[in-house]
Amino acid sequence: MKGLIEIEKTARGTDSFLGEFAMLLAKRARSVAIPSLEIDQPDVRRASHSSSVGPIDESQIFYLMSRGLPRDLARKFIVLGFLEPVVARIPLTDAQDRLRELLDRKWPSAESAQAA
């Protein structure tokens, strides 16, 4: 991931934030976050950035499992919750629904997971 905020000379009083967040879903997965700021205006209120890359937080999985969810379902809810802000920004409701459906299919159904 490489994000960039450019603040041009005409952008007085700018207040900006760049966030880059990645969730690693496999042990062999990798992600490199490179947030960048290019500021050509000395009168900037705030220009900041942040990045985070890591696997699913085991304490989140533990919390959901302690509430009765199976491990796979807990992982699914955490991943879908992580992706939801991105899906929600898609301007077409039909496209949002289709993407949610495709993401949901990445996991076995609750019935087949409980039967196993």
C-alpha positions as CSV (number, residue, x, y, z in Angstrom):
1,M,0.0,0.0,0.0
2,K,1.3,3.4,-0.8
3,G,-0.9,6.4,0.2
4,L,-0.2,10.0,-0.5
5,I,-1.6,13.3,0.8
6,E,-0.6,16.3,-1.3
7,I,-1.2,19.7,0.2
8,E,-0.6,22.4,-2.4
9,K,0.3,26.1,-1.9
10,T,-3.3,27.2,-2.2
11,A,-4.6,24.8,0.5
12,R,-4.3,27.1,3.6
13,G,-5.5,25.7,6.9
14,T,-5.7,22.1,5.7
15,D,-6.6,19.4,8.2
16,S,-5.9,16.0,6.8
17,F,-5.3,12.4,7.8
18,L,-4.1,9.4,5.8
19,G,-4.8,6.0,7.3
20,E,-3.5,2.7,5.8
21,F,-4.7,-0.5,7.4
22,A,-4.2,-4.1,6.3
23,M,-5.2,-7.4,7.8
24,L,-3.1,-10.4,7.0
25,L,-5.3,-13.5,6.6
26,A,-2.6,-16.1,6.0
27,K,0.8,-16.8,7.6
28,R,2.6,-16.2,4.3
29,A,0.7,-13.0,3.5
30,R,2.7,-9.7,3.5
31,S,1.8,-6.1,3.2
32,V,4.0,-3.0,3.3
33,A,2.4,0.3,4.2
34,I,4.1,3.5,3.0
35,P,2.1,6.6,3.9
36,S,3.5,9.8,2.5
37,L,2.8,13.5,2.9
38,E,3.9,16.2,0.4
39,I,3.3,19.6,1.9
40,D,3.9,22.8,-0.1
41,Q,1.9,25.1,2.2
42,P,3.4,26.4,5.5
43,D,-0.1,27.3,7.0
44,V,-1.4,23.8,7.6
45,R,-3.6,23.1,10.6
46,R,-2.8,19.4,10.7
47,A,-1.3,16.8,8.4
48,S,-0.9,13.3,9.8
49,H,-0.7,9.7,8.8
50,S,-0.9,6.3,10.4
51,S,-0.5,2.7,9.2
52,S,-1.1,-0.7,10.7
53,V,-0.5,-4.2,9.3
54,G,-1.1,-7.4,11.2
55,P,-3.0,-10.6,11.6
56,I,-6.5,-10.9,13.1
57,D,-6.2,-10.0,16.8
58,E,-6.4,-13.2,18.8
59,S,-8.1,-11.3,21.7
60,Q,-10.9,-10.4,19.4
61,I,-11.4,-14.0,18.4
62,F,-11.2,-15.1,22.0
63,Y,-13.9,-12.5,23.0
64,L,-16.3,-13.7,20.3
65,M,-15.6,-17.3,21.1
66,S,-16.3,-16.6,24.8
67,R,-19.7,-15.4,23.6
68,G,-20.4,-18.7,22.0
69,L,-19.3,-18.2,18.4
70,P,-17.2,-20.9,16.8
71,R,-13.6,-19.8,15.8
72,D,-14.3,-19.8,12.1
73,L,-17.4,-17.7,12.5
74,A,-15.6,-15.3,14.8
75,R,-12.8,-14.9,12.2
76,K,-15.5,-14.3,9.5
77,F,-17.2,-11.6,11.5
78,I,-13.9,-9.8,12.3
79,V,-12.8,-9.8,8.7
80,L,-16.2,-8.7,7.3
81,G,-16.3,-6.0,10.0
82,F,-12.8,-4.8,8.9
83,L,-13.9,-4.6,5.3
84,E,-17.4,-3.1,5.8
85,P,-16.2,0.6,5.9
86,V,-14.7,0.1,2.4
87,V,-17.8,-1.7,1.1
88,A,-20.1,1.0,2.5
89,R,-18.2,3.7,0.5
90,I,-19.2,2.1,-2.8
91,P,-21.8,4.5,-4.2
92,L,-24.0,1.8,-5.7
93,T,-26.2,-0.2,-3.3
94,D,-26.4,-3.2,-5.7
95,A,-22.6,-3.3,-6.0
96,Q,-22.3,-3.2,-2.2
97,D,-24.8,-6.0,-1.8
98,R,-23.0,-8.1,-4.5
99,L,-19.6,-7.6,-2.9
100,R,-21.0,-8.5,0.6
101,E,-22.4,-11.7,-1.0
102,L,-19.1,-12.5,-2.6
103,L,-17.2,-11.9,0.7
104,D,-19.7,-14.0,2.6
105,R,-19.2,-16.9,0.3
106,K,-15.5,-17.0,1.2
107,W,-16.5,-18.9,4.4
108,P,-18.4,-22.2,4.7
109,S,-22.0,-21.7,5.8
110,A,-22.8,-21.8,9.5
111,E,-24.8,-25.1,9.0
112,S,-21.8,-26.9,7.4
113,A,-19.4,-25.5,9.9
114,Q,-21.5,-26.8,12.8
115,A,-22.0,-30.2,11.2
116,A,-18.2,-30.7,10.9
